[in-house]
Amino acid sequence: MPDDKCDQADLDQRVLDYYGGDFDENGRLVGRSDQGVLEFERTQEFVTQRVPAGSRVLDVGGATGIHAAPLAARGDVVTLIDPVPSHVAAASQHGTFDAQVGDARSLPQSSESVDAVLLLGPLYHLAGRDDRLRAIREAVRVTRPGGYVFAGAISRTMAHVFSGSIAPARSPEPMQRSPYPPDLLQLLEDGSTEHLRKGFPGGHFHYSEELADELTEAGLVDVEVHGLEGPGGMPLEVDRIHDDELRAAAMLLARRFSDAPGLRDLSQHLLGIGRRP
């Protein structure tokens, strides 16, 4: 099913059910494995290298404040927006930044009111390109000229590797090898994630070039796309590894191949960065 045929209203409800239930996003980033730690640390690294302390930051899809809290601690004035009420309630407990229920496609902030926008979750929950462009354009609208938008995406390449080899290998069900599963072919062709309907409520997974195109079309300049965890991230996640030496080695690879075409898609998560002209 092409991504623009997905029922976005149904997907929106699945997002609320998934994150409002038992799934722990904070635990994924800093507790489940060192893959999440890599994603968290690299994201913070990219943001803090470009956005000076004391800036006005809007964290859209910020969950329970995993990124908002350390940015507020360094002196940023942070507002968090998330569609999941339980996330916003938990984020509010930090007491160091504002947290509001909202939608990335229709932000309440006024135009040119912030120095940077983090858009780290919404894009992979929006199936249609028009919805993704709407969310990015909203981020651009509220950012001052010269400010940055940071947009997260899930790598289509690594989603295919996991769905097509690692996940079936860990399942008691026999793997289908021939003919090749049509849902995996669809994922490769257009990023559609309908085969994940019973689990993670994905809407669209990106190639890095596609993410760069969307950011550019939405009005950003000086666009770059980086792989966050690098090629060493997936083994850490699959085996739920916490090991300082292995994480350091994976970090070295992540930095080395950060923006290398093709190799950056071997990260589970991509980070697009662009500046409002």
C-alpha positions, -999 to 999 in steps of 0.1 A, spaced: 0 0 0 16 33 -11 22 57 18 -3 83 6 -31 57 7 -27 51 45 -55 62 68 -36 89 87 -64 93 113 -62 56 121 -24 59 124 -27 89 146 -49 69 170 -24 40 170 3 64 179 -17 76 209 -25 40 219 11 28 215 29 56 234 1 61 259 2 25 269 32 4 281 59 16 257 86 36 275 103 60 251 128 73 278 138 37 285 144 31 248 168 60 246 188 55 277 179 22 293 171 -6 268 205 -8 251 235 13 241 219 19 207 195 42 224 223 59 243 241 65 210 210 80 194 205 103 224 241 114 227 246 121 190 214 140 188 224 162 217 258 166 201 244 179 168 220 203 185 244 218 211 271 223 185 248 245 164 224 261 189 240 283 217 229 279 253 202 303 262 183 298 230 145 294 225 139 258 216 107 241 205 108 203 210 80 189 188 71 153 195 94 156 226 77 127 245 85 129 282 113 154 279 144 133 272 159 160 251 141 190 266 154 185 301 191 186 294 186 216 270 167 234 297 194 225 322 220 243 301 199 275 301 176 271 270 140 283 271 123 251 260 87 244 251 77 207 245 48 197 222 35 161 221 2 145 210 2 120 239 -13 134 271 5 110 294 38 121 278 30 158 284 20 150 320 53 133 326 73 160 309 56 186 331 70 170 362 105 182 353 94 217 361 121 233 340 103 238 307 67 242 294 49 211 280 18 212 259 -4 187 240 -2 195 203 2 183 167 33 189 146 11 198 117 -5 227 134 18 244 160 4 271 183 36 291 183 38 324 164 60 328 134 97 333 139 93 329 176 121 303 184 157 298 176 155 261 169 130 233 164 135 196 172 112 175 151 126 141 162 96 118 161 67 131 140 80 124 105 81 86 108 45 86 121 32 106 91 25 83 61 19 109 34 45 132 20 20 161 22 16 156 59 54 154 64 59 186 44 32 203 64 49 194 97 83 206 84 69 238 71 53 245 105 87 240 120 102 264 95 74 289 101 81 292 138 119 293 135 136 327 132 156 334 100 190 318 105 177 293 130 178 255 128 154 227 123 165 192 133 143 164 118 145 128 128 137 98 105 139 61 106 162 46 80 144 26 54 175 5 48 178 -6 84 141 -11 88 142 -35 59 173 -53 74 155 -57 107 121 -67 93 135 -90 66 162 -108 85 168 -101 122 132 -101 133 122 -133 115 153 -150 127 142 -144 163 107 -156 157 95 -192 161 77 -188 127 96 -201 97 111 -173 74 96 -168 40 125 -167 16 109 -172 -18 90 -155 -32 103 -124 -15 77 -110 9 57 -83 -9 54 -61 22 92 -59 23 94 -50 -14 68 -23 -7 89 -10 21 119 -7 -1 99 9 -29 81 36 -11 88 35 26 53 21 35 51 4 69 17 -12 67 33 -46 76 40 -32 111 4 -26 119 4 -49 149 35 -33 165 53 0 161 29 26 145 53 37 118 40 57 89 70 62 66 106 53 67 132 74 47 162 71 26 186 99 36 183 115 1 146 116 4 147 132 39 171 159 24 146 165 -5 117 170 19 136 194 41 147 214 11 112 214 -4 98 227 29 121 258 27 153 249 45 188 256 32 222 242 39 206 208 45 226 179 57 216 144 67 235 123 93 232 87 105 230 88 143 241 54 155 263 43 127 268 7 115 276 -5 150 243 5 165 221 -24 154 241 -51 171 239 -32 204 201 -30 201 195 -66 189 214 -81 219 204 -53 244 241 -46 251 254 -22 276 292 -21 273 314 10 275 341 -3 251 316 -15 225 296 18 227 328 38 223 337 18 192 302 22 178 304 60 185 337 62 166 321 45 136 290 67 138 311 98 137 334 85 110 305 76 86 281 102 98 273 118 65 288 94 41 263 86 13 250 51 16 268 44 48 247 69 68 216 48 59 232 20 80 221 39 111 187 30 125 179 67 128 187 96 105 189 133 115 182 159 89 195 194 97 186 226 79 186 263 84 158 288 78 170 313 52 
